Amino acid sequence: MTQYTVRHRTTYQYQSDVAYSRLVAHLVPRTTERQGLLQIDVRVAPQPAKRFERTDFFGNTTTWFVIDEPHDALEVFAESRVAIEPLDPIVPDASLAWQLVRESFDAALGTDAYEAVQFTFDTPLTATDDTVVAYARPSFSRGRPLLACLIELNSRIHADFTFDSEATDTRTTVKDAFELRAGVCQDLAHVGIACVRSMGLAARYVSGYLLTHPPPGRERLIGADASHAWFSAWVPPYGWLDFDPTNDMLPSDQHITVAWGRDYGDVTPIHGILTGGSEQDVDVAVDVIPA
């Protein structure tokens, strides 16, 4: 088991005063079969007039807060401590053939697949089309075990799409990403999700953090880590398994899960409504520190 301290600081600077802010944040890591949340502290400045936590539809912890006094800056700081077990060994050929998994959704009522059905449908950011189907299909030959299909698809996306932090933004769709053949981790996760769903299978978007390693002989830079994203697919008999196309790997004990949903829009780290404020500058710094 590996333990980490994660510090995530988001700072907003506004060109003119904001009169009112009502925001919701996905910053509390989830508790899963392999991940335990040991400690969490979420702080907001200025002090919110109202604040509460609730669990959203997908089981993620959300922090809601309201600031009703004029402010030209806002800072949201989350510090958490988590413990993660490594991924158990998996055998690609031990999973069911992908067509059998797809057919299982037709009779999902009362089975473990029932919860997964909601992740088989398109969303605005992950809508499929003929281009997506044509790209995905070579990895899904008839009778092939689903896990083997997904491992190959994950590697192909990593090879065929260039990581480019300047190419896209949070509103970029899968169609855009295919035209560019580039994007950030969010876009590559959306591409993976769209490909899986285009085959009639279930995939969800996962947001979190990834421990990064400095070059040999260089000290780790504070604030050099960043939020990360990958996708997860329903793979009987294993259940949900994670795939990171940005790094061509299956996440293990260096990926920290915060939230999951249908796409990025369900698990945006911080979003909401503001009154006033004009333009804003946003600075995000993340530290993932092994215990």
HELIX and SHEET records of a PDB file:
HELIX    1   1 PRO A   92  ALA A   94  5                                   3    
HELIX    2   2 TRP A   98  SER A  104  1                                   7    
HELIX    3   3 PHE A  105  ALA A  107  5                                   3    
HELIX    4   4 VAL A  117  THR A  120  5                                   4    
HELIX    5   5 ASP A  130  ALA A  136  1                                   7    
HELIX    6   6 ARG A  137  SER A  139  5                                   3    
HELIX    7   7 LEU A  146  ASP A  160  1                                  15    
HELIX    8   8 VAL A  174  LEU A  180  1                                   7    
HELIX    9   9 CYS A  185  SER A  198  1                                  14    
HELIX   10  10 TYR A  264  ASP A  266  5                                   3    
SHEET    1   A 5 GLN A  35  ALA A  45  0                                        
SHEET    2   A 5 HIS A  71  ILE A  84 -1                                        
SHEET    3   A 5 THR A   2  ALA A  25 -1                                        
SHEET    4   A 5 THR A  61  ILE A  67 -1                                        
SHEET    5   A 5 LYS A  50  THR A  55 -1                                        
SHEET    1   B 4 GLN A  35  ALA A  45  0                                        
SHEET    2   B 4 HIS A  71  ILE A  84 -1                                        
SHEET    3   B 4 THR A   2  ALA A  25 -1                                        
SHEET    4   B 4 ILE A 270  GLY A 276 -1                                        
SHEET    1   C 4 GLN A  35  ALA A  45  0                                        
SHEET    2   C 4 HIS A  71  ILE A  84 -1                                        
SHEET    3   C 4 THR A   2  ALA A  25 -1                                        
SHEET    4   C 4 GLN A 280  PRO A 290 -1                                        
SHEET    1   D 2 THR A 162  PHE A 163  0                                        
SHEET    2   D 2 ALA A 182  GLY A 183  1                                        
SHEET    1   E 4 GLY A 239  PHE A 243  0                                        
SHEET    2   E 4 SER A 227  VAL A 235 -1                                        
SHEET    3   E 4 ALA A 203  LEU A 210 -1                                        
SHEET    4   E 4 HIS A 255  GLY A 261 -1                                        
END                                                                             
